[in-house]
């Protein structure tokens, strides 16, 4: 009886094959997260088709069994209708894109939104405070919301402006979070995925991919004293160089502009006193030092 119950949390062979040849929202969380071990593990799974069996992983089971309750609770508490549950969407412009929606909202602040329900045991990582957990999880799942939002927008032809995240933390009431989707960040994620898929096609493991934190909403941005951060030594070094050279840089730009004005219209290039300005067919001018 027990084995047949837990089998329902497995993934079908057809679905596994589709996931092998595409990048899903949860995959995007891994790629954007920048953890080399996790990224290389994902690469190996895509290349070999062998995925870790998560059937008996307790947090995965809890995520499955609580998803409906989490979604219904969000509908009730937020006064919204969540549709398109478990809808699978495949990319048109980028066929390697794929997602399975937890849901979508047709009218959220008079705009469309994509929804995701998450379960977490909610424990702090080493060096974290309890108050750090939810902000970390929001950042972790924001790539997936952008990914799914892009695919929903492409499929329905209607702009998707928001990602809605409901996080069920152990036995606590789910917390609701609104993320304004950022087009530039989405395009950046797609670029990362294209690079990752290129590595798979070439059979070459991806080189180190830096973590790409999602953009901070304008209303949440605050002034930062860089002298009180761990980046201060580098900030101090480059700030000094910039302060010493900004005048020379401005003078250089002004001189370049004036020199380009002096190039005769009949010239293919102009040179003298150690510099050359080349003139392209479209009349664009490039200045260089003669060596």
C-alpha positions as MATLAB code, in Angstrom:
seq = 'XXXXXXXXXXXXXXXXXXXXXXXXXXXXXXXXXXXXXXXXXXXXXXXXXXXXXXXXXXXXXXXXXXXXXXXXXXXXXXXXXXXXXXXXXXXXXXXXXXXXXXXXXXXXXXXXXXXXXXXXXXXXXXXXXXXXXXXXXXXXXXXXXXXXXXXXXXXXXXXXXXXXXXXXXXXXXXXXXXXXXXXXXXXXXXXXXXXXXXXXXXXXXXXXXXXXXXXXXXXXXXXXXXXXXXXXXXXXXXXXXXXXXXXXXXXXXXXXXXXXXXXXXXXXXXXXXXXXXXXXXXXXXXXXXXX';
ca = [
       0.000    0.000    0.000;
       2.716    2.478    1.019;
       4.765    2.006   -2.148;
       1.740    2.580   -4.401;
       0.895    5.745   -2.450;
       4.347    7.265   -2.830;
       4.614    6.333   -6.520;
       2.159    9.122   -7.331;
       4.854   11.647   -6.494;
       7.143   10.339   -9.223;
       7.426   11.819  -12.717;
       6.297    9.896  -15.809;
       8.816    8.725  -18.377;
       7.335   11.041  -21.030;
       7.599   14.029  -18.724;
      11.186   13.139  -17.817;
      12.157   13.019  -21.493;
      10.538   16.406  -22.134;
      12.354   17.889  -19.146;
      15.639   16.443  -20.359;
      15.460   18.431  -23.605;
      14.136   21.667  -22.126;
      14.744   24.167  -19.354;
      11.930   24.471  -16.826;
      11.292   27.052  -14.159;
      12.917   25.014  -11.378;
      15.929   24.433  -13.657;
      16.196   28.191  -14.096;
      16.322   28.646  -10.330;
      19.378   26.369  -10.278;
      21.152   28.033  -13.210;
      20.558   31.553  -11.888;
      21.543   30.443   -8.381;
      25.195   30.124   -9.401;
      25.978   27.014   -7.310;
      28.556   25.187   -9.457;
      27.819   21.758   -7.942;
      24.076   22.112   -8.533;
      24.571   23.447  -12.073;
      26.922   20.600  -13.002;
      24.483   18.095  -11.509;
      21.699   19.563  -13.651;
      23.995   19.383  -16.704;
      24.713   15.690  -16.050;
      20.980   14.971  -15.682;
      20.221   16.648  -19.005;
      23.043   14.835  -20.812;
      22.504   11.357  -19.372;
      18.758   11.494  -18.809;
      19.289   10.111  -15.306;
      17.557   12.157  -12.605;
      17.686   11.767   -8.861;
      14.651    9.830   -7.607;
      12.822   12.323   -5.400;
       9.851   10.039   -4.729;
      10.767    9.475   -1.073;
      12.171   12.943   -0.288;
       9.986   14.344    2.478;
      10.035   18.066    1.517;
       9.089   17.079   -2.068;
       6.173   14.995   -0.792;
       5.068   17.850    1.463;
       5.263   20.277   -1.447;
       2.965   18.020   -3.457;
       0.392   17.313   -0.779;
       0.184   20.938    0.421;
       0.074   22.638   -2.998;
      -3.705   22.509   -3.405;
      -4.338   23.726    0.145;
      -1.753   26.499   -0.292;
      -3.397   27.596   -3.546;
      -6.925   27.517   -2.138;
      -5.801   29.449    0.933;
      -4.212   32.120   -1.274;
      -7.411   32.431   -3.310;
      -9.453   32.892   -0.146;
      -7.110   35.263    1.685;
      -6.193   37.415   -1.344;
      -9.613   37.419   -2.993;
      -8.268   36.260   -6.363;
      -9.099   33.430   -8.761;
      -6.204   31.121   -9.613;
      -6.647   29.289  -12.925;
      -4.474   27.239  -15.314;
      -3.368   24.910  -12.538;
      -0.751   22.394  -13.754;
      -0.904   23.860  -17.260;
       2.157   22.892  -19.290;
       3.503   25.591  -21.628;
       6.264   25.148  -24.196;
       8.175   28.029  -25.715;
       7.504   29.160  -29.273;
      10.332   31.643  -29.853;
      12.659   29.521  -27.709;
      11.649   25.826  -27.984;
      13.979   24.876  -25.121;
      11.728   26.792  -22.703;
       9.092   24.863  -20.771;
       7.120   25.203  -17.560;
       4.327   23.637  -15.542;
       2.298   26.375  -13.895;
       1.063   26.133  -10.345;
      -1.473   28.662  -11.547;
      -2.215   32.035  -13.090;
      -4.386   35.014  -12.210;
      -6.201   36.783  -15.047;
      -6.920   39.937  -13.053;
      -4.492   40.978  -10.348;
      -4.419   44.756   -9.918;
      -6.114   44.735  -13.353;
      -3.084   42.901  -14.779;
      -2.202   39.266  -15.452;
       0.004   37.374  -12.996;
       1.676   33.989  -12.670;
       1.373   32.082   -9.385;
       3.610   29.605   -7.574;
       3.047   27.725   -4.300;
       6.099   26.585   -2.352;
       6.676   24.517    0.769;
       9.746   24.898    2.956;
      10.862   23.482    6.276;
      11.984   27.030    6.867;
      15.226   26.491    8.743;
      17.986   29.120    8.553;
      21.204   28.245    6.759;
      24.500   28.493    8.591;
      25.125   32.122    9.466;
      21.519   33.137    8.811;
      18.951   34.581   11.173;
      15.389   33.293   11.116;
      14.375   36.609    9.563;
      16.675   35.909    6.591;
      14.860   32.755    5.464;
      11.849   34.205    3.614;
      13.861   36.924    1.767;
      16.314   34.210    0.640;
      13.481   32.006   -0.621;
      11.857   34.895   -2.487;
      15.161   35.573   -4.258;
      15.614   31.845   -4.953;
      12.221   31.425   -6.654;
      12.062   34.784   -8.447;
      13.817   33.398  -11.585;
      11.107   30.727  -11.897;
       8.358   33.345  -11.677;
       9.990   35.392  -14.454;
      10.471   32.253  -16.556;
       6.880   31.073  -16.147;
       5.562   34.604  -16.605;
       7.360   34.927  -19.948;
       5.918   31.639  -21.211;
       2.397   32.491  -20.040;
       2.612   35.881  -21.750;
       3.877   34.310  -24.971;
       1.189   31.617  -24.946;
      -1.762   33.920  -24.201;
      -0.554   37.055  -25.964;
      -1.317   39.176  -22.887;
       1.273   40.992  -20.813;
       2.088   39.338  -17.490;
       3.269   41.969  -15.016;
       3.373   40.156  -11.683;
       4.693   36.983  -10.104;
       2.800   35.855   -7.012;
       4.536   33.565   -4.545;
       2.897   31.806   -1.589;
       5.402   30.227    0.785;
       4.157   27.635    3.280;
       6.757   27.483    6.031;
       6.429   24.245    8.033;
       3.130   24.520    9.932;
       2.775   28.304    9.665;
       0.147   30.110    7.619;
       1.449   30.715    4.068;
       3.032   34.107    3.449;
       2.085   35.952    0.258;
       4.608   37.863   -1.836;
       4.173   40.020   -4.947;
       7.086   40.354   -7.383;
       7.001   42.891  -10.220;
       8.357   41.082  -13.273;
      11.314   42.753  -14.965;
      11.664   42.320  -18.749;
      15.422   42.961  -18.801;
      16.002   40.366  -16.073;
      13.886   37.825  -17.976;
      15.971   38.349  -21.135;
      19.094   37.855  -19.033;
      17.741   34.531  -17.753;
      16.965   33.418  -21.306;
      20.557   34.241  -22.274;
      21.854   32.069  -19.429;
      19.592   29.218  -20.539;
      20.784   29.534  -24.150;
      24.376   29.264  -22.946;
      23.502   26.225  -20.797;
      21.695   24.466  -23.675;
      24.637   25.245  -25.950;
      26.924   23.473  -23.501;
      24.648   20.411  -23.630;
      24.660   20.369  -27.436;
      28.458   20.607  -27.497;
      28.879   18.077  -24.694;
      30.949   20.589  -22.729;
      30.140   21.232  -19.051;
      29.315   24.884  -18.377;
      32.052   27.101  -17.032;
      31.476   28.866  -13.769;
      28.182   30.772  -13.819;
      27.983   33.584  -11.295;
      24.860   33.944   -9.162;
      22.449   36.433  -10.702;
      20.332   38.084   -8.065;
      16.957   39.358   -9.239;
      16.508   43.130   -9.436;
      15.415   44.866   -6.256;
      12.091   46.684   -6.666;
      12.550   50.469   -6.791;
      10.429   50.974   -3.685;
      12.703   48.624   -1.695;
      16.019   50.254   -2.647;
      17.920   52.065    0.110;
      21.112   54.169    0.385;
      24.187   52.048    1.157;
      27.375   53.274    2.837;
      29.993   51.230    0.971;
      32.596   51.882    3.670;
      30.553   49.633    5.946;
      30.389   46.678    3.530;
      32.792   43.860    2.686;
      33.281   45.489   -0.737;
      34.956   48.557    0.785;
      38.605   47.763   -0.188;
      37.685   47.389   -3.861;
      35.312   50.351   -3.719;
      38.060   52.517   -2.206;
      40.572   51.478   -4.887;
      38.315   52.136   -7.873;
      36.799   55.259   -6.336;
      40.300   56.717   -6.046;
      41.156   55.886   -9.648;
      37.880   57.338  -10.896;
      38.299   60.566   -8.906;
      41.839   61.029  -10.271;
      40.969   60.348  -13.913;
      37.434   61.689  -14.376;
      38.768   65.076  -15.512;
      41.108   63.492  -18.028;
      38.297   61.238  -19.298;
      36.009   64.215  -19.881;
      38.820   66.057  -21.697;
      39.468   62.936  -23.824;
      35.825   62.717  -24.894;
      35.722   66.407  -25.790;
      38.990   66.164  -27.767;
      37.722   63.103  -29.667;
      34.524   64.888  -30.646;
      36.407   67.975  -31.838;
      38.940   65.905  -33.805;
      36.174   64.029  -35.627;
      34.615   67.351  -36.648;
      37.912   68.336  -38.276;
      38.099   65.279  -40.568;
      37.569   66.465  -44.193;
      34.463   65.024  -45.869;
      36.623   63.688  -48.698;
      38.951   61.740  -46.372;
      38.938   57.929  -46.013;
      41.154   58.496  -42.990;
      42.898   61.387  -41.314;
      46.161   61.156  -39.370;
      48.917   63.170  -37.796;
      50.567   63.915  -34.434;
      50.352   60.282  -33.323;
      46.686   59.527  -34.000;
      44.547   58.240  -36.874;
      40.812   58.554  -37.503;
      39.358   55.958  -39.879;
      36.129   56.767  -41.742;
      33.690   53.902  -42.451;
      31.347   53.716  -45.451;
      28.469   54.896  -43.288;
      30.647   57.881  -42.229;
      31.208   56.511  -38.727;
      34.623   57.555  -37.393;
      36.977   55.527  -35.225;
      39.958   57.107  -33.516;
      43.119   55.208  -32.598;
      46.716   55.756  -31.522;
      49.306   55.157  -34.244;
      51.836   52.636  -32.954;
];
